[in-house]
Amino acid sequence: MDQKTKNQSEIKIAIFKKNPFDSRLATHHLHGKLKNQLSFSVNARYRILFEFLDKKQDEIVFLDIGTHDLYK
């Protein structure tokens, strides 16, 4: 991953910390074998995959960052 993408990731994570469903992130629930997970956009190519660990959505674990291939 290049430095520009790393910088974009840091910006998006900062937004995420304030509001995981901020419209700038395009956060969405996944389906199929990843149905308990969600992802948000870093840019047009990269996504961050995560999961809420509790019903109140207070605890979060980031699982992966990558292209759409991370859904496979």
PQR file with spaces between the fields and no chain letter, atoms N, CA, C, O and H, PARSE charges and radii, in Angstrom:
ATOM       1  N    MET     1       0.847   -1.171    0.000 -0.4000 1.5000
ATOM       2  CA   MET     1       0.000    0.000    0.000 -0.0000 2.0000
ATOM       3  C    MET     1       0.896    1.239    0.000  0.5500 1.7000
ATOM       4  O    MET     1       1.868    1.309    0.752 -0.5500 1.4000
ATOM       5  N    ASP     2       0.569    2.194   -0.831 -0.4000 1.5000
ATOM       6  CA   ASP     2       1.395    3.396   -0.942 -0.0000 2.0000
ATOM       7  C    ASP     2       1.097    4.398    0.186  0.5500 1.7000
ATOM       8  O    ASP     2       0.106    4.262    0.903 -0.5500 1.4000
ATOM       9  H    ASP     2      -0.221    2.137   -1.442  0.4000 1.0000
ATOM      10  N    GLN     3       1.952    5.383    0.325 -0.4000 1.5000
ATOM      11  CA   GLN     3       1.834    6.354    1.410 -0.0000 2.0000
ATOM      12  C    GLN     3       0.535    7.160    1.320  0.5500 1.7000
ATOM      13  O    GLN     3      -0.073    7.471    2.344 -0.5500 1.4000
ATOM      14  H    GLN     3       2.757    5.494   -0.257  0.4000 1.0000
ATOM      15  N    LYS     4       0.117    7.494    0.118 -0.4000 1.5000
ATOM      16  CA   LYS     4      -1.132    8.252   -0.055 -0.0000 2.0000
ATOM      17  C    LYS     4      -2.313    7.466    0.526  0.5500 1.7000
ATOM      18  O    LYS     4      -3.155    8.030    1.224 -0.5500 1.4000
ATOM      19  H    LYS     4       0.611    7.242   -0.714  0.4000 1.0000
ATOM      20  N    THR     5      -2.367    6.179    0.239 -0.4000 1.5000
ATOM      21  CA   THR     5      -3.445    5.336    0.760 -0.0000 2.0000
ATOM      22  C    THR     5      -3.350    5.212    2.274  0.5500 1.7000
ATOM      23  O    THR     5      -4.376    5.204    2.954 -0.5500 1.4000
ATOM      24  H    THR     5      -1.683    5.721   -0.328  0.4000 1.0000
ATOM      25  N    LYS     6      -2.145    5.118    2.811 -0.4000 1.5000
ATOM      26  CA   LYS     6      -1.976    5.069    4.263 -0.0000 2.0000
ATOM      27  C    LYS     6      -2.503    6.347    4.904  0.5500 1.7000
ATOM      28  O    LYS     6      -3.179    6.291    5.932 -0.5500 1.4000
ATOM      29  H    LYS     6      -1.312    5.125    2.258  0.4000 1.0000
ATOM      30  N    ASN     7      -2.204    7.486    4.312 -0.4000 1.5000
ATOM      31  CA   ASN     7      -2.695    8.768    4.832 -0.0000 2.0000
ATOM      32  C    ASN     7      -4.224    8.833    4.763  0.5500 1.7000
ATOM      33  O    ASN     7      -4.876    9.294    5.700 -0.5500 1.4000
ATOM      34  H    ASN     7      -1.655    7.531    3.477  0.4000 1.0000
ATOM      35  N    GLN     8      -4.783    8.370    3.651 -0.4000 1.5000
ATOM      36  CA   GLN     8      -6.242    8.346    3.512 -0.0000 2.0000
ATOM      37  C    GLN     8      -6.859    7.435    4.575  0.5500 1.7000
ATOM      38  O    GLN     8      -7.908    7.748    5.136 -0.5500 1.4000
ATOM      39  H    GLN     8      -4.254    7.996    2.890  0.4000 1.0000
ATOM      40  N    SER     9      -6.203    6.312    4.844 -0.4000 1.5000
ATOM      41  CA   SER     9      -6.693    5.381    5.868 -0.0000 2.0000
ATOM      42  C    SER     9      -6.737    6.042    7.233  0.5500 1.7000
ATOM      43  O    SER     9      -7.716    5.895    7.965 -0.5500 1.4000
ATOM      44  H    SER     9      -5.350    6.058    4.388  0.4000 1.0000
ATOM      45  N    GLU    10      -5.699    6.759    7.578 -0.4000 1.5000
ATOM      46  CA   GLU    10      -5.650    7.444    8.871 -0.0000 2.0000
ATOM      47  C    GLU    10      -6.768    8.476    8.994  0.5500 1.7000
ATOM      48  O    GLU    10      -7.379    8.608   10.055 -0.5500 1.4000
ATOM      49  H    GLU    10      -4.903    6.878    6.984  0.4000 1.0000
ATOM      50  N    ILE    11      -7.032    9.198    7.921 -0.4000 1.5000
ATOM      51  CA   ILE    11      -8.112   10.188    7.926 -0.0000 2.0000
ATOM      52  C    ILE    11      -9.463    9.497    8.108  0.5500 1.7000
ATOM      53  O    ILE    11     -10.286    9.936    8.911 -0.5500 1.4000
ATOM      54  H    ILE    11      -6.535    9.090    7.060  0.4000 1.0000
ATOM      55  N    LYS    12      -9.687    8.424    7.366 -0.4000 1.5000
ATOM      56  CA   LYS    12     -10.965    7.712    7.460 -0.0000 2.0000
ATOM      57  C    LYS    12     -11.147    7.055    8.827  0.5500 1.7000
ATOM      58  O    LYS    12     -12.263    7.010    9.343 -0.5500 1.4000
ATOM      59  H    LYS    12      -9.018    8.067    6.714  0.4000 1.0000
ATOM      60  N    ILE    13     -10.077    6.552    9.412 -0.4000 1.5000
ATOM      61  CA   ILE    13     -10.183    5.960   10.750 -0.0000 2.0000
ATOM      62  C    ILE    13     -10.535    7.039   11.777  0.5500 1.7000
ATOM      63  O    ILE    13     -11.307    6.778   12.699 -0.5500 1.4000
ATOM      64  H    ILE    13      -9.170    6.588    8.993  0.4000 1.0000
ATOM      65  N    ALA    14      -9.992    8.223   11.633 -0.4000 1.5000
ATOM      66  CA   ALA    14     -10.334    9.328   12.533 -0.0000 2.0000
ATOM      67  C    ALA    14     -11.815    9.674   12.410  0.5500 1.7000
ATOM      68  O    ALA    14     -12.479    9.916   13.417 -0.5500 1.4000
ATOM      69  H    ALA    14      -9.364    8.434   10.884  0.4000 1.0000
ATOM      70  N    ILE    15     -12.332    9.699   11.195 -0.4000 1.5000
ATOM      71  CA   ILE    15     -13.766    9.941   10.981 -0.0000 2.0000
ATOM      72  C    ILE    15     -14.569    8.819   11.610  0.5500 1.7000
ATOM      73  O    ILE    15     -15.572    9.066   12.280 -0.5500 1.4000
ATOM      74  H    ILE    15     -11.792    9.502   10.376  0.4000 1.0000
ATOM      75  N    PHE    16     -14.129    7.584   11.396 -0.4000 1.5000
ATOM      76  CA   PHE    16     -14.800    6.408   11.935 -0.0000 2.0000
ATOM      77  C    PHE    16     -14.918    6.475   13.457  0.5500 1.7000
ATOM      78  O    PHE    16     -15.956    6.134   14.023 -0.5500 1.4000
ATOM      79  H    PHE    16     -13.315    7.383   10.852  0.4000 1.0000
ATOM      80  N    LYS    17     -13.850    6.913   14.108 -0.4000 1.5000
ATOM      81  CA   LYS    17     -13.854    6.981   15.576 -0.0000 2.0000
ATOM      82  C    LYS    17     -14.916    7.934   16.094  0.5500 1.7000
ATOM      83  O    LYS    17     -15.451    7.733   17.184 -0.5500 1.4000
ATOM      84  H    LYS    17     -13.007    7.190   13.648  0.4000 1.0000
ATOM      85  N    LYS    18     -15.225    8.965   15.327 -0.4000 1.5000
ATOM      86  CA   LYS    18     -16.264    9.921   15.724 -0.0000 2.0000
ATOM      87  C    LYS    18     -17.656    9.402   15.396  0.5500 1.7000
ATOM      88  O    LYS    18     -18.600    9.610   16.159 -0.5500 1.4000
ATOM      89  H    LYS    18     -14.791    9.128   14.441  0.4000 1.0000
ATOM      90  N    ASN    19     -17.781    8.725   14.255 -0.4000 1.5000
ATOM      91  CA   ASN    19     -19.073    8.202   13.824 -0.0000 2.0000
ATOM      92  C    ASN    19     -18.845    7.095   12.794  0.5500 1.7000
ATOM      93  O    ASN    19     -18.532    7.386   11.640 -0.5500 1.4000
ATOM      94  H    ASN    19     -17.015    8.556   13.635  0.4000 1.0000
ATOM      95  N    PRO    20     -18.998    5.826   13.197 -0.5600 1.5000
ATOM      96  CA   PRO    20     -18.749    4.713   12.278  0.2800 2.0000
ATOM      97  C    PRO    20     -19.650    4.715   11.034  0.5500 1.7000
ATOM      98  O    PRO    20     -19.347    4.052   10.042 -0.5500 1.4000
ATOM      99  N    PHE    21     -20.748    5.455   11.096 -0.4000 1.5000
ATOM     100  CA   PHE    21     -21.682    5.478    9.970 -0.0000 2.0000
ATOM     101  C    PHE    21     -21.713    6.830    9.268  0.5500 1.7000
ATOM     102  O    PHE    21     -22.696    7.163    8.605 -0.5500 1.4000
ATOM     103  H    PHE    21     -20.995    5.992   11.902  0.4000 1.0000
ATOM     104  N    ASP    22     -20.651    7.605    9.409 -0.4000 1.5000
ATOM     105  CA   ASP    22     -20.535    8.875    8.696 -0.0000 2.0000
ATOM     106  C    ASP    22     -20.663    8.587    7.192  0.5500 1.7000
ATOM     107  O    ASP    22     -20.078    7.627    6.690 -0.5500 1.4000
ATOM     108  H    ASP    22     -19.853    7.334    9.947  0.4000 1.0000
ATOM     109  N    SER    23     -21.413    9.403    6.493 -0.4000 1.5000
ATOM     110  CA   SER    23     -21.679    9.153    5.070 -0.0000 2.0000
ATOM     111  C    SER    23     -20.404    9.161    4.220  0.5500 1.7000
ATOM     112  O    SER    23     -20.381    8.559    3.147 -0.5500 1.4000
ATOM     113  H    SER    23     -21.889   10.183    6.900  0.4000 1.0000
ATOM     114  N    ARG    24     -19.359    9.823    4.678 -0.4000 1.5000
ATOM     115  CA   ARG    24     -18.097    9.851    3.927 -0.0000 2.0000
ATOM     116  C    ARG    24     -17.407    8.495    3.901  0.5500 1.7000
ATOM     117  O    ARG    24     -16.499    8.276    3.099 -0.5500 1.4000
ATOM     118  H    ARG    24     -19.378   10.312    5.550  0.4000 1.0000
ATOM     119  N    LEU    25     -17.826    7.591    4.765 -0.4000 1.5000
ATOM     120  CA   LEU    25     -17.208    6.267    4.855 -0.0000 2.0000
ATOM     121  C    LEU    25     -17.911    5.215    4.007  0.5500 1.7000
ATOM     122  O    LEU    25     -17.309    4.204    3.644 -0.5500 1.4000
ATOM     123  H    LEU    25     -18.564    7.768    5.416  0.4000 1.0000
ATOM     124  N    ALA    26     -19.171    5.446    3.693 -0.4000 1.5000
ATOM     125  CA   ALA    26     -19.971    4.440    2.967 -0.0000 2.0000
ATOM     126  C    ALA    26     -19.953    3.099    3.698  0.5500 1.7000
ATOM     127  O    ALA    26     -19.793    2.048    3.078 -0.5500 1.4000
ATOM     128  H    ALA    26     -19.660    6.267    3.988  0.4000 1.0000
ATOM     129  N    THR    27     -20.116    3.143    5.008 -0.4000 1.5000
ATOM     130  CA   THR    27     -20.130    1.933    5.833 -0.0000 2.0000
ATOM     131  C    THR    27     -21.323    1.063    5.442  0.5500 1.7000
ATOM     132  O    THR    27     -22.433    1.558    5.250 -0.5500 1.4000
ATOM     133  H    THR    27     -20.246    3.997    5.512  0.4000 1.0000
ATOM     134  N    HIS    28     -21.075   -0.235    5.329 -0.4000 1.5000
ATOM     135  CA   HIS    28     -22.168   -1.141    4.980 -0.0000 2.0000
ATOM     136  C    HIS    28     -21.944   -2.529    5.569  0.5500 1.7000
ATOM     137  O    HIS    28     -20.813   -2.967    5.782 -0.5500 1.4000
ATOM     138  H    HIS    28     -20.173   -0.637    5.485  0.4000 1.0000
ATOM     139  N    HIS    29     -23.068   -3.207    5.824 -0.4000 1.5000
ATOM     140  CA   HIS    29     -23.045   -4.580    6.312 -0.0000 2.0000
ATOM     141  C    HIS    29     -22.712   -5.502    5.151  0.5500 1.7000
ATOM     142  O    HIS    29     -23.078   -5.238    4.006 -0.5500 1.4000
ATOM     143  H    HIS    29     -23.987   -2.852    5.651  0.4000 1.0000
ATOM     144  N    LEU    30     -22.016   -6.582    5.460 -0.4000 1.5000
ATOM     145  CA   LEU    30     -21.663   -7.567    4.451 -0.0000 2.0000
ATOM     146  C    LEU    30     -22.652   -8.726    4.507  0.5500 1.7000
ATOM     147  O    LEU    30     -23.491   -8.794    5.406 -0.5500 1.4000
ATOM     148  H    LEU    30     -21.718   -6.796    6.390  0.4000 1.0000
ATOM     149  N    HIS    31     -22.550   -9.625    3.554 -0.4000 1.5000
ATOM     150  CA   HIS    31     -23.492  -10.731    3.430 -0.0000 2.0000
ATOM     151  C    HIS    31     -22.743  -12.055    3.357  0.5500 1.7000
ATOM     152  O    HIS    31     -21.514  -12.094    3.301 -0.5500 1.4000
ATOM     153  H    HIS    31     -21.869   -9.571    2.823  0.4000 1.0000
ATOM     154  N    GLY    32     -23.509  -13.128    3.358 -0.4000 1.5000
ATOM     155  CA   GLY    32     -22.928  -14.465    3.228 -0.0000 2.0000
ATOM     156  C    GLY    32     -22.054  -14.822    4.409  0.5500 1.7000
ATOM     157  O    GLY    32     -22.424  -14.590    5.559 -0.5500 1.4000
ATOM     158  H    GLY    32     -24.507  -13.096    3.404  0.4000 1.0000
ATOM     159  N    LYS    33     -20.892  -15.389    4.123 -0.4000 1.5000
ATOM     160  CA   LYS    33     -20.019  -15.857    5.202 -0.0000 2.0000
ATOM     161  C    LYS    33     -19.464  -14.704    6.045  0.5500 1.7000
ATOM     162  O    LYS    33     -18.935  -14.937    7.131 -0.5500 1.4000
ATOM     163  H    LYS    33     -20.591  -15.577    3.188  0.4000 1.0000
ATOM     164  N    LEU    34     -19.578  -13.463    5.558 -0.4000 1.5000
ATOM     165  CA   LEU    34     -19.098  -12.285    6.291 -0.0000 2.0000
ATOM     166  C    LEU    34     -20.250  -11.492    6.909  0.5500 1.7000
ATOM     167  O    LEU    34     -20.090  -10.306    7.198 -0.5500 1.4000
ATOM     168  H    LEU    34     -20.008  -13.273    4.675  0.4000 1.0000
ATOM     169  N    LYS    35     -21.402  -12.120    7.116 -0.4000 1.5000
ATOM     170  CA   LYS    35     -22.611  -11.402    7.529 -0.0000 2.0000
ATOM     171  C    LYS    35     -22.495  -10.697    8.877  0.5500 1.7000
ATOM     172  O    LYS    35     -23.280   -9.787    9.145 -0.5500 1.4000
ATOM     173  H    LYS    35     -21.533  -13.084    6.881  0.4000 1.0000
ATOM     174  N    ASN    36     -21.566  -11.071    9.722 -0.4000 1.5000
ATOM     175  CA   ASN    36     -21.389  -10.403   11.016 -0.0000 2.0000
ATOM     176  C    ASN    36     -20.411   -9.241   10.932  0.5500 1.7000
ATOM     177  O    ASN    36     -20.113   -8.597   11.937 -0.5500 1.4000
ATOM     178  H    ASN    36     -20.928  -11.810    9.505  0.4000 1.0000
ATOM     179  N    GLN    37     -19.918   -8.978    9.737 -0.4000 1.5000
ATOM     180  CA   GLN    37     -18.903   -7.950    9.565 -0.0000 2.0000
ATOM     181  C    GLN    37     -19.421   -6.805    8.710  0.5500 1.7000
ATOM     182  O    GLN    37     -20.428   -6.928    8.012 -0.5500 1.4000
ATOM     183  H    GLN    37     -20.161   -9.501    8.920  0.4000 1.0000
ATOM     184  N    LEU    38     -18.705   -5.686    8.782 -0.4000 1.5000
ATOM     185  CA   LEU    38     -19.022   -4.504    8.010 -0.0000 2.0000
ATOM     186  C    LEU    38     -17.741   -4.003    7.376  0.5500 1.7000
ATOM     187  O    LEU    38     -16.647   -4.452    7.720 -0.5500 1.4000
ATOM     188  H    LEU    38     -17.887   -5.586    9.349  0.4000 1.0000
ATOM     189  N    SER    39     -17.882   -3.073    6.452 -0.4000 1.5000
ATOM     190  CA   SER    39     -16.695   -2.439    5.900 -0.0000 2.0000
ATOM     191  C    SER    39     -16.995   -0.982    5.590  0.5500 1.7000
ATOM     192  O    SER    39     -18.150   -0.582    5.444 -0.5500 1.4000
ATOM     193  H    SER    39     -18.770   -2.708    6.173  0.4000 1.0000
ATOM     194  N    PHE    40     -15.928   -0.200    5.492 -0.4000 1.5000
ATOM     195  CA   PHE    40     -16.058    1.176    5.050 -0.0000 2.0000
ATOM     196  C    PHE    40     -14.943    1.489    4.070  0.5500 1.7000
ATOM     197  O    PHE    40     -13.903    0.830    4.050 -0.5500 1.4000
ATOM     198  H    PHE    40     -14.989   -0.525    5.611  0.4000 1.0000
ATOM     199  N    SER    41     -15.183    2.506    3.259 -0.4000 1.5000
ATOM     200  CA   SER    41     -14.269    2.851    2.182 -0.0000 2.0000
ATOM     201  C    SER    41     -13.146    3.761    2.648  0.5500 1.7000
ATOM     202  O    SER    41     -13.370    4.722    3.385 -0.5500 1.4000
ATOM     203  H    SER    41     -16.028    3.041    3.275  0.4000 1.0000
ATOM     204  N    VAL    42     -11.945    3.445    2.211 -0.4000 1.5000
ATOM     205  CA   VAL    42     -10.799    4.332    2.375 -0.0000 2.0000
ATOM     206  C    VAL    42     -10.718    5.235    1.147  0.5500 1.7000
ATOM     207  O    VAL    42     -10.535    6.447    1.255 -0.5500 1.4000
ATOM     208  H    VAL    42     -11.764    2.665    1.613  0.4000 1.0000
ATOM     209  N    ASN    43     -10.858    4.620   -0.010 -0.4000 1.5000
ATOM     210  CA   ASN    43     -10.890    5.324   -1.295 -0.0000 2.0000
ATOM     211  C    ASN    43     -11.625    4.416   -2.271  0.5500 1.7000
ATOM     212  O    ASN    43     -12.263    3.452   -1.847 -0.5500 1.4000
ATOM     213  H    ASN    43     -11.006    3.635   -0.098  0.4000 1.0000
ATOM     214  N    ALA    44     -11.551    4.696   -3.551 -0.4000 1.5000
ATOM     215  CA   ALA    44     -12.281    3.890   -4.528 -0.0000 2.0000
ATOM     216  C    ALA    44     -11.803    2.440   -4.574  0.5500 1.7000
ATOM     217  O    ALA    44     -12.548    1.555   -4.995 -0.5500 1.4000
ATOM     218  H    ALA    44     -11.032    5.478   -3.895  0.4000 1.0000
ATOM     219  N    ARG    45     -10.582    2.194   -4.150 -0.4000 1.5000
ATOM     220  CA   ARG    45     -10.014    0.847   -4.246 -0.0000 2.0000
ATOM     221  C    ARG    45      -9.968    0.089   -2.917  0.5500 1.7000
ATOM     222  O    ARG    45     -10.214   -1.117   -2.892 -0.5500 1.4000
ATOM     223  H    ARG    45      -9.976    2.912   -3.808  0.4000 1.0000
ATOM     224  N    TYR    46      -9.661    0.763   -1.832 -0.4000 1.5000
ATOM     225  CA   TYR    46      -9.416    0.097   -0.552 -0.0000 2.0000
ATOM     226  C    TYR    46     -10.584    0.205    0.415  0.5500 1.7000
ATOM     227  O    TYR    46     -11.302    1.204    0.449 -0.5500 1.4000
ATOM     228  H    TYR    46      -9.461    1.743   -1.853  0.4000 1.0000
ATOM     229  N    ARG    47     -10.753   -0.853    1.200 -0.4000 1.5000
ATOM     230  CA   ARG    47     -11.791   -0.960    2.224 -0.0000 2.0000
ATOM     231  C    ARG    47     -11.151   -1.398    3.533  0.5500 1.7000
ATOM     232  O    ARG    47     -10.080   -2.004    3.552 -0.5500 1.4000
ATOM     233  H    ARG    47     -10.170   -1.665    1.173  0.4000 1.0000
ATOM     234  N    ILE    48     -11.834   -1.078    4.626 -0.4000 1.5000
ATOM     235  CA   ILE    48     -11.442   -1.601    5.941 -0.0000 2.0000
ATOM     236  C    ILE    48     -12.588   -2.472    6.435  0.5500 1.7000
ATOM     237  O    ILE    48     -13.736   -2.033    6.510 -0.5500 1.4000
ATOM     238  H    ILE    48     -12.704   -0.586    4.611  0.4000 1.0000
ATOM     239  N    LEU    49     -12.259   -3.697    6.764 -0.4000 1.5000
ATOM     240  CA   LEU    49     -13.209   -4.677    7.253 -0.0000 2.0000
ATOM     241  C    LEU    49     -13.174   -4.655    8.781  0.5500 1.7000
ATOM     242  O    LEU    49     -12.099   -4.662    9.381 -0.5500 1.4000
ATOM     243  H    LEU    49     -11.327   -4.053    6.703  0.4000 1.0000
ATOM     244  N    PHE    50     -14.355   -4.629    9.409 -0.4000 1.5000
ATOM     245  CA   PHE    50     -14.401   -4.575   10.870 -0.0000 2.0000
ATOM     246  C    PHE    50     -15.639   -5.284   11.387  0.5500 1.7000
ATOM     247  O    PHE    50     -16.521   -5.690   10.630 -0.5500 1.4000
ATOM     248  H    PHE    50     -15.228   -4.624    8.921  0.4000 1.0000
ATOM     249  N    GLU    51     -15.672   -5.419   12.719 -0.4000 1.5000
ATOM     250  CA   GLU    51     -16.800   -6.062   13.375 -0.0000 2.0000
ATOM     251  C    GLU    51     -17.046   -5.376   14.708  0.5500 1.7000
ATOM     252  O    GLU    51     -16.108   -5.034   15.429 -0.5500 1.4000
ATOM     253  H    GLU    51     -14.955   -5.089   13.334  0.4000 1.0000
ATOM     254  N    PHE    52     -18.316   -5.180   15.026 -0.4000 1.5000
ATOM     255  CA   PHE    52     -18.686   -4.699   16.356 -0.0000 2.0000
ATOM     256  C    PHE    52     -18.686   -5.896   17.291  0.5500 1.7000
ATOM     257  O    PHE    52     -19.204   -6.955   16.938 -0.5500 1.4000
ATOM     258  H    PHE    52     -19.078   -5.457   14.441  0.4000 1.0000
ATOM     259  N    LEU    53     -18.113   -5.742   18.477 -0.4000 1.5000
ATOM     260  CA   LEU    53     -18.019   -6.854   19.424 -0.0000 2.0000
ATOM     261  C    LEU    53     -19.161   -6.873   20.428  0.5500 1.7000
ATOM     262  O    LEU    53     -19.318   -7.837   21.176 -0.5500 1.4000
ATOM     263  H    LEU    53     -17.692   -4.882   18.763  0.4000 1.0000
ATOM     264  N    ASP    54     -19.961   -5.805   20.445 -0.4000 1.5000
ATOM     265  CA   ASP    54     -21.078   -5.744   21.380 -0.0000 2.0000
ATOM     266  C    ASP    54     -22.273   -5.065   20.720  0.5500 1.7000
ATOM     267  O    ASP    54     -22.129   -4.376   19.710 -0.5500 1.4000
ATOM     268  H    ASP    54     -19.833   -5.021   19.838  0.4000 1.0000
ATOM     269  N    LYS    55     -23.440   -5.265   21.294 -0.4000 1.5000
ATOM     270  CA   LYS    55     -24.691   -4.717   20.741 -0.0000 2.0000
ATOM     271  C    LYS    55     -24.712   -3.194   20.751  0.5500 1.7000
ATOM     272  O    LYS    55     -25.334   -2.579   19.886 -0.5500 1.4000
ATOM     273  H    LYS    55     -23.557   -5.825   22.115  0.4000 1.0000
ATOM     274  N    LYS    56     -24.045   -2.586   21.713 -0.4000 1.5000
ATOM     275  CA   LYS    56     -24.039   -1.113   21.817 -0.0000 2.0000
ATOM     276  C    LYS    56     -23.080   -0.471   20.825  0.5500 1.7000
ATOM     277  O    LYS    56     -23.024    0.753   20.706 -0.5500 1.4000
ATOM     278  H    LYS    56     -23.540   -3.086   22.416  0.4000 1.0000
ATOM     279  N    GLN    57     -22.335   -1.293   20.122 -0.4000 1.5000
ATOM     280  CA   GLN    57     -21.359   -0.846   19.122 -0.0000 2.0000
ATOM     281  C    GLN    57     -20.274    0.036   19.741  0.5500 1.7000
ATOM     282  O    GLN    57     -19.777    0.971   19.112 -0.5500 1.4000
ATOM     283  H    GLN    57     -22.380   -2.288   20.219  0.4000 1.0000
ATOM     284  N    ASP    58     -19.920   -0.283   20.985 -0.4000 1.5000
ATOM     285  CA   ASP    58     -18.861    0.433   21.680 -0.0000 2.0000
ATOM     286  C    ASP    58     -17.486   -0.199   21.446  0.5500 1.7000
ATOM     287  O    ASP    58     -16.463    0.485   21.472 -0.5500 1.4000
ATOM     288  H    ASP    58     -20.324   -1.043   21.496  0.4000 1.0000
ATOM     289  N    GLU    59     -17.482   -1.504   21.218 -0.4000 1.5000
ATOM     290  CA   GLU    59     -16.225   -2.213   21.020 -0.0000 2.0000
ATOM     291  C    GLU    59     -16.138   -2.683   19.570  0.5500 1.7000
ATOM     292  O    GLU    59     -17.058   -3.306   19.038 -0.5500 1.4000
ATOM     293  H    GLU    59     -18.314   -2.059   21.197  0.4000 1.0000
ATOM     294  N    ILE    60     -15.014   -2.367   18.955 -0.4000 1.5000
ATOM     295  CA   ILE    60     -14.829   -2.647   17.534 -0.0000 2.0000
ATOM     296  C    ILE    60     -13.474   -3.301   17.337  0.5500 1.7000
ATOM     297  O    ILE    60     -12.509   -2.973   18.026 -0.5500 1.4000
ATOM     298  H    ILE    60     -14.267   -1.861   19.387  0.4000 1.0000
ATOM     299  N    VAL    61     -13.409   -4.221   16.399 -0.4000 1.5000
ATOM     300  CA   VAL    61     -12.127   -4.795   16.005 -0.0000 2.0000
ATOM     301  C    VAL    61     -11.983   -4.609   14.491  0.5500 1.7000
ATOM     302  O    VAL    61     -12.869   -4.977   13.720 -0.5500 1.4000
ATOM     303  H    VAL    61     -14.193   -4.487   15.839  0.4000 1.0000
ATOM     304  N    PHE    62     -10.852   -4.034   14.084 -0.4000 1.5000
ATOM     305  CA   PHE    62     -10.533   -3.936   12.671 -0.0000 2.0000
ATOM     306  C    PHE    62      -9.920   -5.270   12.264  0.5500 1.7000
ATOM     307  O    PHE    62      -8.993   -5.755   12.911 -0.5500 1.4000
ATOM     308  H    PHE    62     -10.132   -3.736   14.710  0.4000 1.0000
ATOM     309  N    LEU    63     -10.435   -5.855   11.201 -0.4000 1.5000
ATOM     310  CA   LEU    63     -10.017   -7.192   10.794 -0.0000 2.0000
ATOM     311  C    LEU    63      -9.026   -7.202    9.633  0.5500 1.7000
ATOM     312  O    LEU    63      -8.123   -8.037    9.582 -0.5500 1.4000
ATOM     313  H    LEU    63     -11.189   -5.461   10.675  0.4000 1.0000
ATOM     314  N    ASP    64      -9.205   -6.261    8.698 -0.4000 1.5000
ATOM     315  CA   ASP    64      -8.355   -6.280    7.514 -0.0000 2.0000
ATOM     316  C    ASP    64      -8.507   -4.963    6.764  0.5500 1.7000
ATOM     317  O    ASP    64      -9.493   -4.246    6.933 -0.5500 1.4000
ATOM     318  H    ASP    64      -9.939   -5.582    8.739  0.4000 1.0000
ATOM     319  N    ILE    65      -7.529   -4.661    5.945 -0.4000 1.5000
ATOM     320  CA   ILE    65      -7.606   -3.550    5.010 -0.0000 2.0000
ATOM     321  C    ILE    65      -7.092   -4.049    3.674  0.5500 1.7000
ATOM     322  O    ILE    65      -6.069   -4.730    3.606 -0.5500 1.4000
ATOM     323  H    ILE    65      -6.728   -5.243    5.808  0.4000 1.0000
ATOM     324  N    GLY    66      -7.805   -3.708    2.617 -0.4000 1.5000
ATOM     325  CA   GLY    66      -7.375   -4.158    1.313 -0.0000 2.0000
ATOM     326  C    GLY    66      -8.395   -3.834    0.242  0.5500 1.7000
ATOM     327  O    GLY    66      -9.346   -3.088    0.473 -0.5500 1.4000
ATOM     328  H    GLY    66      -8.636   -3.156    2.672  0.4000 1.0000
ATOM     329  N    THR    67      -8.185   -4.405   -0.931 -0.4000 1.5000
ATOM     330  CA   THR    67      -9.094   -4.210   -2.052 -0.0000 2.0000
ATOM     331  C    THR    67     -10.307   -5.108   -1.853  0.5500 1.7000
ATOM     332  O    THR    67     -10.431   -5.758   -0.814 -0.5500 1.4000
ATOM     333  H    THR    67      -7.412   -5.011   -1.119  0.4000 1.0000
ATOM     334  N    HIS    68     -11.188   -5.153   -2.819 -0.4000 1.5000
ATOM     335  CA   HIS    68     -12.368   -6.014   -2.710 -0.0000 2.0000
ATOM     336  C    HIS    68     -12.005   -7.489   -2.546  0.5500 1.7000
ATOM     337  O    HIS    68     -12.857   -8.295   -2.173 -0.5500 1.4000
ATOM     338  H    HIS    68     -11.087   -4.625   -3.663  0.4000 1.0000
ATOM     339  N    ASP    69     -10.765   -7.847   -2.819 -0.4000 1.5000
ATOM     340  CA   ASP    69     -10.320   -9.224   -2.623 -0.0000 2.0000
ATOM     341  C    ASP    69     -10.418   -9.667   -1.171  0.5500 1.7000
ATOM     342  O    ASP    69     -10.455  -10.866   -0.897 -0.5500 1.4000
ATOM     343  H    ASP    69     -10.073   -7.192   -3.123  0.4000 1.0000
ATOM     344  N    LEU    70     -10.460   -8.722   -0.236 -0.4000 1.5000
ATOM     345  CA   LEU    70     -10.543   -9.107    1.177 -0.0000 2.0000
ATOM     346  C    LEU    70     -11.875   -9.751    1.505  0.5500 1.7000
ATOM     347  O    LEU    70     -12.008  -10.383    2.553 -0.5500 1.4000
ATOM     348  H    LEU    70     -10.430   -7.747   -0.459  0.4000 1.0000
ATOM     349  N    TYR    71     -12.870   -9.607    0.629 -0.4000 1.5000
ATOM     350  CA   TYR    71     -14.180  -10.228    0.852 -0.0000 2.0000
ATOM     351  C    TYR    71     -14.199  -11.702    0.482  0.5500 1.7000
ATOM     352  O    TYR    71     -15.157  -12.408    0.797 -0.5500 1.4000
ATOM     353  H    TYR    71     -12.761   -9.093   -0.222  0.4000 1.0000
ATOM     354  N    LYS    72     -13.160  -12.168   -0.178 -0.4000 1.5000
ATOM     355  CA   LYS    72     -13.121  -13.571   -0.628 -0.0000 2.0000
ATOM     356  C    LYS    72     -12.658  -14.498    0.456  0.5500 1.7000
ATOM     357  O    LYS    72     -12.570  -15.706    0.240 -0.5500 1.4000
ATOM     358  H    LYS    72     -12.382  -11.595   -0.434  0.4000 1.0000
